[in-house]
């Protein structure tokens, strides 16, 4: 497994003490729709079969990886033809382009972290942002084999897990890489942006969490007292990052600073030695319940059904 596509370094602002590294989910976060859903519903198994597979993920009958392989395997369309319907159906967050340019201007590495397929996400970003602008975004996702005639769409999973991509592990890989390149008092600040419970494992490893307002990740944060900042568009995130950057530069911070940060992730910020990197991989592995929330439509519906499930779900937070 290689970390070569985890972007963790960039020129910092002259007055900035620490790197700010930004990770964002893709489907339902940067784009309002789900790229996989669009393809499956129009060129694959169809919405009814997809919903049934989603239910099997939710019930635990199938793992996300197993169900996803069936969904992607149902596609028999050339990539370019499949992209036509995505281009017509996708809507980018209205504040994202400005936020992306802000990250470039200030040297904040921006990474997409997704359970989707990297070739699909790259094509979408190239089309909606332009290839030059999109080249500044690293994509941490699963790869794929897509035959030219469209006869096979096969995911190449990033990790050998039931999820296929352990987002928390990817975030911590980037953190460790950035930490190794920093002075002891310049610990990197990790920002994560998401919308659903499938983002929770990675969100726990972030210092600052943004949750799209009104969706399942925000609900979960409220239910389990997880520190987060709600957002409607990336314009809201830009304003918050600007404030966080000013607080970082002042070192003392503002009155609201303590509530911005995730206490669990903050153990990283208190480490003074590069060698003292805690091993969080086991704790970062998503619970069974988290594995079930991998499509935006499912996020708003799930509630633990038994006392045991509620206790396990609460403990996972």
VOBA-1610 file (N, C-alpha, C; in pm, whole numbers, padded with zeros to 5 digits, always signed):
BEGIN
Unk+00085-00119+00000Unk+00000+00000+00000Unk+00088+00124+00000Unk+00057+00218-00086Unk+00140+00336-00097Unk+00064+00459-00051Unk+00136+00553+00002Unk+00077+00679+00046Unk+00110+00791-00049Unk+00158+00759-00168Unk+00210+00862-00258Unk+00105+00962-00300Unk-00024+00924-00296Unk-00126+01018-00339Unk-00193+01090-00223Unk-00136+01079-00104Unk-00187+01155+00009Unk-00113+01287+00015Unk-00183+01394-00016Unk-00117+01524-00025Unk-00112+01587+00112Unk+00007+01601+00167Unk+00016+01649+00303Unk+00112+01766+00320Unk+00173+01810+00211Unk+00266+01921+00224Unk+00234+02027+00120Unk+00258+02154+00160Unk+00239+02266+00069Unk+00302+02387+00135Unk+00337+02492+00056Unk+00393+02611+00117Unk+00296+02672+00216Unk+00343+02704+00334Unk+00257+02759+00438Unk+00260+02911+00433Unk+00155+02973+00491Unk+00155+03118+00506Unk+00272+03159+00594Unk+00322+03277+00568Unk+00443+03322+00637Unk+00423+03325+00788Unk+00297+03356+00832Unk+00274+03369+00975Unk+00213+03243+01034Unk+00188+03142+00953Unk+00121+03023+01004Unk+00218+02931+01077Unk+00173+02880+01191Unk+00257+02795+01274Unk+00244+02648+01238Unk+00127+02607+01190Unk+00105+02467+01161Unk+00037+02450+01026Unk+00057+02335+00966Unk-00012+02304+00843Unk-00160+02279+00872Unk-00245+02325+00782Unk-00386+02288+00785Unk-00408+02197+00666Unk-00446+02072+00692Unk-00468+01973+00587Unk-00616+01940+00584Unk-00675+01951+00468Unk-00820+01939+00456Unk-00857+01811+00380Unk-00949+01735+00439Unk-01007+01618+00375Unk-01156+01641+00358Unk-01209+01599+00243Unk-01352+01612+00221Unk-01407+01487+00155Unk-01524+01446+00201Unk-01601+01346+00130Unk-01641+01405-00006Unk-01684+01320-00097Unk-01717+01364-00233Unk-01868+01365-00257Unk-01927+01245-00260Unk-02070+01232-00291Unk-02155+01284-00176Unk-02241+01381-00207Unk-02324+01441-00105Unk-02256+01554-00030Unk-02129+01578-00057Unk-02055+01683+00013Unk-02006+01788-00086Unk-01909+01752-00171Unk-01867+01845-00277Unk-01975+01851-00385Unk-02029+01736-00419Unk-02142+01729-00512Unk-02266+01684-00436Unk-02379+01738-00474Unk-02501+01714-00400Unk-02558+01575-00425Unk-02523+01515-00539Unk-02572+01382-00572Unk-02459+01280-00556Unk-02496+01151-00572Unk-02401+01041-00560Unk-02366+00990-00700Unk-02238+00992-00735Unk-02196+00951-00869Unk-02232+00805-00897Unk-02212+00718-00799Unk-02245+00578-00818Unk-02393+00557-00842Unk-02476+00624-00763Unk-02621+00611-00779Unk-02664+00648-00920Unk-02609+00756-00971Unk-02646+00801-01105Unk-02613+00694-01209Unk-02494+00636-01197Unk-02454+00532-01293Unk-02539+00406-01278Unk-02557+00359-01155Unk-02632+00235-01134Unk-02777+00248-01180Unk-02838+00364-01149Unk-02979+00382-01180Unk-03004+00395-01330Unk-02908+00450-01403Unk-02927+00476-01545Unk-02865+00371-01637Unk-02757+00307-01591Unk-02685+00215-01678Unk-02655+00079-01615Unk-02705+00057-01494Unk-02672-00067-01426Unk-02794-00138-01372Unk-02788-00175-01246Unk-02890-00259-01185Unk-03024-00189-01168Unk-03024-00055-01171Unk-03147+00021-01152Unk-03170+00057-01007Unk-03257+00156-00986Unk-03279+00208-00851Unk-03338+00104-00757Unk-03431+00022-00806Unk-03495-00077-00719Unk-03394-00179-00667Unk-03311-00233-00756Unk-03211-00331-00714Unk-03106-00266-00624Unk-03070-00143-00656Unk-02972-00072-00572Unk-03026-00052-00432Unk-03152-00012-00421Unk-03212+00006-00289Unk-03215-00125-00211Unk-03241-00235-00280Unk-03241-00365-00214Unk-03102-00399-00162Unk-02999-00371-00242Unk-02862-00396-00198Unk-02826-00306-00080Unk-02874-00182-00083Unk-02852-00092+00030Unk-02911-00149+00158Unk-03031-00207+00145Unk-03095-00268+00261Unk-03015-00387+00313Unk-02955-00462+00222Unk-02874-00576+00263Unk-02746-00530+00334Unk-02693-00417+00291Unk-02580-00357+00364Unk-02626-00318+00504Unk-02741-00253+00510Unk-02793-00202+00637Unk-02822-00315+00735Unk-02872-00426+00685Unk-02905-00540+00771Unk-02783-00622+00808Unk-02672-00602+00738Unk-02553-00681+00762Unk-02547-00808+00680Unk-02647-00830+00595Unk-02647-00949+00510Unk-02531-00947+00412Unk-02498-00828+00362Unk-02384-00809+00273Unk-02295-00700+00329Unk-02166-00712+00309Unk-02075-00603+00343Unk-02085-00496+00235Unk-02038-00377+00266Unk-02039-00271+00166Unk-01959-00312+00043Unk-01847-00376+00068Unk-01763-00418-00043Unk-01835-00519-00133Unk-01902-00617-00073Unk-01974-00717-00152Unk-02086-00656-00234Unk-02165-00570-00170Unk-02276-00506-00241Unk-02224-00413-00350Unk-02117-00341-00321Unk-02061-00248-00419Unk-02009-00322-00542Unk-01945-00436-00519Unk-01896-00513-00633Unk-02011-00557-00723Unk-02125-00589-00662Unk-02241-00627-00741Unk-02296-00507-00819Unk-02300-00391-00754Unk-02350-00271-00821Unk-02260-00230-00937Unk-02128-00222-00910Unk-02036-00183-01017Unk-02033-00290-01126Unk-02046-00416-01087Unk-02046-00524-01185Unk-02168-00523-01275Unk-02275-00453-01234Unk-02396-00447-01315Unk-02383-00349-01432Unk-02277-00268-01432Unk-02259-00169-01539Unk-02201-00235-01664Unk-02260-00203-01777Unk-02211-00249-01907Unk-02224-00132-02004Unk-02148-00028-01975Unk-02154+00093-02055Unk-02014+00151-02064Unk-01971+00198-02180Unk-01840+00263-02190Unk-01833+00384-02096Unk-01714+00409-02046Unk-01697+00516-01948Unk-01751+00649-01999Unk-01718+00686-02121Unk-01761+00815-02175Unk-01912+00824-02183Unk-01978+00716-02222Unk-02124+00718-02229Unk-02185+00729-02090Unk-02126+00661-01994Unk-02174+00671-01859Unk-02155+00809-01801Unk-02050+00876-01843Unk-02023+01008-01789Unk-02123+01112-01837Unk-02182+01090-01954Unk-02279+01187-02008Unk-02391+01211-01908Unk-02447+01104-01852Unk-02558+01120-01759Unk-02511+01181-01627Unk-02388+01152-01585Unk-02336+01214-01463Unk-02321+01365-01481Unk-02267+01404-01596Unk-02247+01547-01621Unk-02379+01623-01620Unk-02485+01560-01669Unk-02616+01624-01672Unk-02682+01626-01534Unk-02650+01529-01451Unk-02723+01511-01325Unk-02655+01572-01204Unk-02522+01588-01209Unk-02449+01634-01092Unk-02460+01785-01072Unk-02463+01825-00946Unk-02466+01966-00908Unk-02358+01990-00804Unk-02265+02078-00833Unk-02155+02106-00740Unk-02201+02205-00634Unk-02149+02190-00514Unk-02179+02285-00407Unk-02145+02427-00455Unk-02237+02522-00438Unk-02217+02656-00495Unk-02096+02731-00440Unk-02047+02693-00324Unk-01932+02762-00267Unk-01801+02690-00285Unk-01804+02574-00353Unk-01683+02493-00356Unk-01570+02555-00438Unk-01600+02609-00554Unk-01493+02664-00639Unk-01415+02774-00565Unk-01486+02862-00498Unk-01420+02968-00422Unk-01337+02911-00308Unk-01392+02811-00240Unk-01318+02749-00130Unk-01193+02679-00181Unk-01205+02610-00292Unk-01091+02540-00350Unk-00980+02639-00386Unk-01017+02753-00444Unk-00917+02854-00479Unk-00853+02912-00354Unk-00933+02928-00249Unk-00881+02976-00121Unk-00774+02881-00067Unk-00799+02751-00077Unk-00701+02652-00031Unk-00571+02662-00111Unk-00584+02677-00243Unk-00466+02691-00328Unk-00387+02815-00290Unk-00457+02928-00274Unk-00391+03056-00244Unk-00316+03051-00111Unk-00367+02972-00016Unk-00308+02970+00116Unk-00223+02846+00144Unk-00205+02762+00041Unk-00120+02645+00058Unk-00176+02539+00150Unk-00310+02527+00154Unk-00373+02424+00235Unk-00396+02301+00149Unk-00327+02191+00171Unk-00352+02070+00093Unk-00498+02026+00105Unk-00560+01997-00010Unk-00700+01955-00012Unk-00708+01815-00072Unk-00764+01722+00005Unk-00776+01583-00037Unk-00921+01540-00040Unk-00963+01480-00149Unk-01091+01410-00152Unk-01069+01272-00094Unk-01154+01231-00003Unk-01144+01098+00055Unk-01279+01031+00038Unk-01282+00921-00038Unk-01409+00866-00083Unk-01407+00715-00090Unk-01526+00656-00076Unk-01544+00512-00097Unk-01573+00482-00243Unk-01573+00586-00328Unk-01601+00569-00470Unk-01478+00528-00549Unk-01488+00542-00682Unk-01381+00502-00772Unk-01305+00624-00822Unk-01173+00620-00806Unk-01090+00734-00840Unk-01106+00781-00985Unk-01110+00692-01086Unk-01125+00742-01224Unk-01254+00822-01245Unk-01361+00781-01179Unk-01488+00852-01190Unk-01477+00990-01125Unk-01424+00994-01004Unk-01414+01120-00931Unk-01320+01217-01002Unk-01209+01167-01056Unk-01115+01253-01127Unk-01180+01314-01251Unk-01255+01234-01326Unk-01321+01286-01446Unk-01424+01394-01410Unk-01497+01371-01302Unk-01595+01470-01259Unk-01528+01601-01221Unk-01422+01594-01141Unk-01353+01717-01100Unk-01290+01788-01219Unk-01228+01713-01310Unk-01168+01774-01429Unk-01272+01849-01510Unk-01392+01792-01519Unk-01497+01851-01600Unk-01557+01975-01534Unk-01585+01966-01407Unk-01655+02076-01339Unk-01561+02189-01295Unk-01435+02157-01268Unk-01340+02260-01224Unk-01241+02300-01333Unk-01217+02212-01429Unk-01109+02230-01525Unk-00989+02149-01480Unk-00917+02091-01576Unk-00808+02000-01541Unk-00698+02069-01459Unk-00666+02192-01493Unk-00559+02262-01422Unk-00596+02282-01275Unk-00718+02329-01249Unk-00761+02352-01112Unk-00777+02221-01037Unk-00833+02120-01104Unk-00857+01993-01037Unk-00727+01919-01004Unk-00620+01949-01077Unk-00492+01882-01052Unk-00439+01911-00912Unk-00485+02020-00851Unk-00440+02055-00716Unk-00509+01971-00609Unk-00608+01890-00647Unk-00681+01808-00552Unk-00633+01665-00560Unk-00587+01610-00450Unk-00551+01469-00445Unk-00678+01388-00412Unk-00691+01274-00475Unk-00806+01187-00453Unk-00759+01060-00384Unk-00810+01036-00264Unk-00778+00917-00188Unk-00902+00828-00195Unk-00901+00732-00287Unk-01019+00650-00312Unk-00977+00516-00370Unk-01074+00432-00399Unk-01046+00305-00463Unk-01016+00325-00611Unk-00930+00242-00665Unk-00902+00248-00808Unk-01001+00157-00880Unk-00985+00140-01012Unk-01081+00057-01086Unk-01022+00012-01218Unk-01071-00102-01263Unk-01047-00148-01400Unk-01177-00128-01476Unk-01174-00044-01579Unk-01292-00017-01661Unk-01253-00046-01806Unk-01310-00152-01862Unk-01275-00190-01999Unk-01329-00087-02099Unk-01257-00061-02207Unk-01298+00041-02305Unk-01439+00021-02358Unk-01480-00105-02376Unk-01615-00129-02430Unk-01722-00129-02320Unk-01681-00105-02197Unk-01776-00098-02086Unk-01824-00232-02036Unk-01763-00341-02081Unk-01809-00474-02042Unk-01771-00511-01900Unk-01680-00436-01840Unk-01640-00466-01701Unk-01604-00337-01628Unk-01665-00321-01509Unk-01629-00217-01414Unk-01591-00290-01285Unk-01464-00295-01254Unk-01417-00373-01139Unk-01341-00283-01041Unk-01393-00265-00919Unk-01321-00185-00819Unk-01191-00253-00777Unk-01087-00174-00760Unk-00961-00219-00701Unk-00955-00154-00563Unk-00985-00231-00462Unk-01006-00175-00329Unk-00875-00124-00268Unk-00884-00014-00202Unk-00766+00050-00142Unk-00716-00030-00023Unk-00806-00086+00055Unk-00769-00164+00173Unk-00841-00298+00171Unk-00780-00396+00232Unk-00839-00530+00238Unk-00931-00539+00359Unk-01043-00468+00351Unk-01142-00465+00458Unk-01280-00481+00397Unk-01381-00497+00483Unk-01518-00509+00435Unk-01566-00380+00370Unk-01506-00268+00406Unk-01543-00140+00347Unk-01468-00113+00217Unk-01353-00175+00201Unk-01271-00151+00082Unk-01180-00031+00096Unk-01225+00072+00167Unk-01142+00190+00195Unk-01167+00233+00338Unk-01066+00219+00421Unk-01072+00264+00559Unk-01033+00412+00562Unk-01135+00498+00565Unk-01109+00643+00558Unk-01027+00692+00677Unk-01054+00635+00794Unk-00979+00677+00912Unk-00831+00645+00896Unk-00800+00529+00842Unk-00661+00492+00819Unk-00594+00588+00722Unk-00665+00627+00617Unk-00608+00720+00519Unk-00581+00856+00581Unk-00671+00903+00666Unk-00650+01031+00733Unk-00528+01024+00823Unk-00516+00915+00898Unk-00403+00903+00989Unk-00270+00883+00917Unk-00273+00820+00800Unk-00151+00810+00719Unk-00103+00949+00678Unk-00196+01031+00635Unk-00159+01167+00594Unk-00110+01249+00713Unk-00175+01231+00827Unk-00132+01303+00947Unk+00010+01263+00986Unk+00037+01134+00987Unk+00169+01087+01026Unk+00276+01136+00930Unk+00244+01137+00801Unk+00340+01185+00701Unk+00368+01334+00721Unk+00263+01411+00743Unk+00280+01554+00765Unk+00354+01581+00894Unk+00322+01503+00998Unk+00388+01520+01127Unk+00538+01495+01117Unk+00575+01395+01039Unk+00716+01361+01025Unk+00794+01473+00958Unk+00724+01558+00883Unk+00790+01666+00810Unk+00783+01798+00886Unk+00723+01796+01007Unk+00706+01919+01086Unk+00800+01922+01204Unk+00823+02041+01254Unk+00890+02056+01382Unk+00793+02016+01492Unk+00844+01977+01610Unk+00756+01929+01717Unk+00644+02025+01754Unk+00668+02157+01744Unk+00565+02253+01782Unk+00481+02299+01663Unk+00487+02227+01553Unk+00411+02263+01433Unk+00322+02147+01391Unk+00248+02092+01486Unk+00165+01977+01456Unk+00059+02012+01352Unk+00035+01927+01253Unk-00065+01958+01151Unk-00206+01958+01207Unk-00288+02047+01156Unk-00428+02055+01194Unk-00510+01985+01086Unk-00583+01881+01123Unk-00660+01802+01027Unk-00805+01847+01029Unk-00856+01883+00911Unk-00995+01924+00894Unk-01066+01818+00810Unk-01185+01777+00853Unk-01263+01681+00775Unk-01402+01738+00749Unk-01450+01719+00624Unk-01580+01770+00581Unk-01662+01653+00530Unk-01782+01633+00584Unk-01862+01519+00541Unk-02010+01543+00557Unk-02087+01438+00526Unk-02232+01451+00532Unk-02301+01333+00599Unk-02236+01216+00602Unk-02306+01097+00649Unk-02228+01020+00753Unk-02293+00920+00810Unk-02231+00841+00916Unk-02114+00759+00863Unk-02113+00732+00732Unk-01997+00662+00677Unk-01870+00743+00692Unk-01884+00874+00715Unk-01767+00961+00736Unk-01722+00964+00881Unk-01797+00900+00969Unk-01772+00917+01112Unk-01634+00870+01155Unk-01591+00753+01106Unk-01461+00701+01149Unk-01349+00798+01116Unk-01350+00855+00995Unk-01249+00954+00957Unk-01268+01083+01034Unk-01395+01120+01056Unk-01423+01245+01127Unk-01367+01242+01268Unk-01368+01124+01332Unk-01314+01112+01468Unk-01165+01142+01473Unk-01096+01121+01362Unk-00952+01145+01360Unk-00917+01288+01323Unk-01018+01370+01295Unk-00994+01509+01257Unk-00991+01598+01380Unk-00916+01707+01370Unk-00916+01808+01476Unk-01039+01896+01466Unk-01082+01922+01343Unk-01199+02007+01318Unk-01291+01934+01221Unk-01418+01922+01257Unk-01516+01849+01177Unk-01625+01943+01129Unk-01653+01938+00998Unk-01767+02009+00940Unk-01867+01906+00892Unk-01993+01920+00932Unk-02099+01829+00892Unk-02207+01906+00816Unk-02245+01854+00698Unk-02349+01922+00621Unk-02478+01926+00702Unk-02536+02044+00709Unk-02652+02067+00794Unk-02773+01983+00749Unk-02838+01921+00847Unk-02962+01851+00822Unk-02948+01707+00779Unk-02824+01657+00763Unk-02804+01518+00722Unk-02757+01433+00840Unk-02735+01306+00813Unk-02718+01210+00922Unk-02594+01233+01007Unk-02486+01282+00947Unk-02366+01305+01027Unk-02393+01411+01133Unk-02463+01519+01096Unk-02496+01621+01196Unk-02586+01563+01304Unk-02686+01484+01264Unk-02775+01422+01362Unk-02696+01335+01460Unk-02603+01258+01405Unk-02524+01169+01489Unk-02437+01249+01586Unk-02377+01357+01536Unk-02294+01441+01623Unk-02377+01499+01737Unk-02498+01542+01708Unk-02585+01596+01813Unk-02622+01489+01914Unk-02656+01370+01864Unk-02698+01260+01951Unk-02588+01216+02046Unk-02461+01227+02001Unk-02351+01172+02078Unk-02250+01278+02123Unk-02295+01405+02121Unk-02213+01515+02172Unk-02075+01520+02109Unk-02070+01501+01978Unk-01945+01511+01904Unk-01928+01655+01856Unk-01814+01714+01883Unk-01788+01851+01845Unk-01782+01864+01693Unk-01860+01957+01637Unk-01862+01977+01493Unk-01910+02119+01462Unk-01893+02161+01338Unk-01947+02286+01288Unk-02039+02256+01170Unk-02165+02298+01175Unk-02254+02271+01062Unk-02224+02364+00945Unk-02255+02317+00824Unk-02239+02404+00707Unk-02350+02377+00606Unk-02384+02481+00532Unk-02480+02469+00421Unk-02407+02465+00288Unk-02302+02546+00274Unk-02219+02545+00154Unk-02073+02560+00196Unk-01982+02539+00102Unk-01840+02554+00132Unk-01803+02699+00161Unk-01890+02793+00130Unk-01864+02933+00170Unk-01863+02945+00321Unk-01951+02871+00390Unk-01950+02869+00536Unk-01819+02812+00589Unk-01771+02706+00525Unk-01646+02643+00568Unk-01529+02739+00549Unk-01528+02812+00438Unk-01421+02908+00411Unk-01413+03011+00523Unk-01527+03065+00566Unk-01526+03163+00674Unk-01470+03103+00803Unk-01509+02979+00833Unk-01461+02915+00955Unk-01311+02886+00950Unk-01264+02840+00835Unk-01120+02811+00822Unk-01040+02939+00834Unk-01091+03048+00779Unk-01023+03177+00794Unk-01011+03214+00942Unk-01118+03193+01018Unk-01115+03224+01161Unk-01018+03132+01235Unk-01022+03003+01201Unk-00930+02908+01264Unk-00786+02944+01234Unk-00757+02984+01112Unk-00622+03022+01073Unk-00575+03143+01153Unk-00664+03239+01172Unk-00627+03357+01252Unk-00599+03317+01396Unk-00682+03227+01450Unk-00660+03181+01587Unk-00527+03107+01600Unk-00497+03026+01499Unk-00371+02953+01500Unk-00253+03048+01501Unk-00264+03153+01420Unk-00154+03248+01409Unk-00135+03324+01540Unk-00245+03351+01611Unk-00234+03425+01736Unk-00185+03336+01850Unk-00196+03200+01830Unk-00153+03099+01926Unk-00244+03096+02049Unk-00290+03213+02097Unk-00377+03213+02214Unk-00520+03182+02175Unk-00558+03219+02053Unk-00692+03186+02004Unk-00797+03277+02063Unk-00919+03261+02011Unk-01031+03341+02057Unk-01110+03268+02163Unk-01219+03336+02207Unk-01301+03278+02312Unk-01363+03147+02268Unk-01400+03139+02139Unk-01466+03019+02089Unk-01373+02906+02052Unk-01246+02924+02064Unk-01152+02824+02015Unk-01168+02685+02077Unk-01188+02673+02208Unk-01194+02538+02264Unk-01304+02450+02206Unk-01416+02509+02162Unk-01525+02426+02114Unk-01505+02383+01969Unk-01404+02433+01902Unk-01383+02397+01762Unk-01323+02258+01748Unk-01246+02216+01846Unk-01159+02103+01825Unk-01212+01974+01887Unk-01181+01865+01822Unk-01221+01732+01863Unk-01124+01683+01971Unk-01170+01660+02094Unk-01078+01621+02202Unk-01001+01493+02171Unk-01066+01396+02105Unk-00998+01270+02077Unk-00881+01293+01982Unk-00905+01369+01877Unk-00798+01396+01782Unk-00692+01486+01841Unk-00730+01567+01940Unk-00637+01663+01997Unk-00521+01599+02071Unk-00528+01468+02100Unk-00412+01404+02162Unk-00290+01417+02072Unk-00317+01425+01942Unk-00205+01443+01847Unk-00141+01580+01867Unk-00224+01680+01895Unk-00172+01817+01905Unk-00087+01835+02031Unk-00106+01745+02131Unk-00031+01759+02256Unk+00102+01685+02255Unk+00127+01611+02148Unk+00252+01533+02141Unk+00367+01628+02109Unk+00475+01615+02182Unk+00590+01702+02157Unk+00701+01632+02082Unk+00692+01500+02067Unk+00796+01425+02001Unk+00744+01359+01875Unk+00819+01365+01766Unk+00781+01300+01642Unk+00772+01149+01658Unk+00852+01096+01750Unk+00854+00952+01767Unk+00734+00901+01845Unk+00668+00990+01918Unk+00559+00947+02006Unk+00425+00948+01934Unk+00417+00881+01821Unk+00294+00877+01743Unk+00205+00765+01796Unk+00086+00797+01848Unk+00000+00691+01903Unk-00055+00603+01792Unk-00081+00477+01826Unk-00138+00384+01730Unk-00288+00387+01743Unk-00357+00448+01645Unk-00502+00464+01652Unk-00573+00378+01550Unk-00501+00292+01481Unk-00562+00219+01371Unk-00678+00132+01417Unk-00661+00062+01532Unk-00768-00027+01577Unk-00891+00054+01615Unk-00868+00165+01685Unk-00981+00248+01727Unk-01048+00314+01609Unk-00973+00333+01499Unk-01028+00402+01384Unk-01116+00312+01299Unk-01109+00182+01318Unk-01187+00091+01235Unk-01335+00110+01263Unk-01418+00132+01160Unk-01560+00159+01182Unk-01630+00040+01247Unk-01732+00071+01327Unk-01814-00034+01387Unk-01906-00093+01282Unk-01975-00202+01319Unk-02068-00265+01226Unk-02175-00166+01182Unk-02225-00085+01277Unk-02330+00010+01241Unk-02281+00113+01142Unk-02155+00162+01161Unk-02101+00263+01071Unk-02086+00209+00930Unk-02054+00078+00919Unk-02036+00019+00788Unk-02166+00020+00708Unk-02278+00031+00777Unk-02407+00022+00710Unk-02448+00154+00645Unk-02380+00262+00680Unk-02421+00393+00630Unk-02328+00438+00520Unk-02352+00393+00400Unk-02259+00422+00294Unk-02324+00488+00174Unk-02454+00522+00185Unk-02523+00596+00079Unk-02605+00705+00145Unk-02608+00825+00090Unk-02677+00937+00153Unk-02823+00909+00187Unk-02895+00834+00102Unk-03036+00808+00128Unk-03055+00728+00256Unk-02959+00648+00291Unk-02970+00562+00409Unk-02943+00639+00537Unk-02860+00746+00528Unk-02811+00813+00648Unk-02925+00863+00736Unk-03029+00919+00674Unk-03133+00984+00751Unk-03231+00886+00813Unk-03224+00758+00775Unk-03324+00662+00818Unk-03282+00577+00937Unk-03153+00556+00955Unk-03108+00456+01051Unk-03124+00501+01196Unk-03178+00415+01277Unk-03179+00431+01422Unk-03150+00294+01484Unk-03063+00285+01585Unk-03041+00157+01651Unk-03172+00101+01705Unk-03194-00029+01688Unk-03322-00088+01720Unk-03328-00151+01858Unk-03216-00188+01915Unk-03215-00256+02044Unk-03129-00180+02143Unk-03145-00213+02271Unk-03063-00149+02374Unk-02916-00178+02349Unk-02885-00304+02311Unk-02746-00340+02283Unk-02690-00258+02168Unk-02771-00244+02061Unk-02725-00164+01946Unk-02701-00021+01987Unk-02793+00035+02070Unk-02775+00175+02112Unk-02648+00190+02193Unk-02624+00093+02284Unk-02503+00101+02366Unk-02378+00091+02280Unk-02378-00003+02182Unk-02263-00018+02093Unk-02243+00106+02008Unk-02355+00162+01961Unk-02346+00280+01874Unk-02293+00399+01951Unk-02340+00413+02078Unk-02293+00522+02163Unk-02146+00506+02196Unk-02104+00382+02224Unk-01963+00357+02257Unk-01873+00389+02141Unk-01923+00369+02016Unk-01841+00395+01898Unk-01810+00541+01884Unk-01895+00626+01942Unk-01872+00770+01932Unk-01770+00817+02032
//
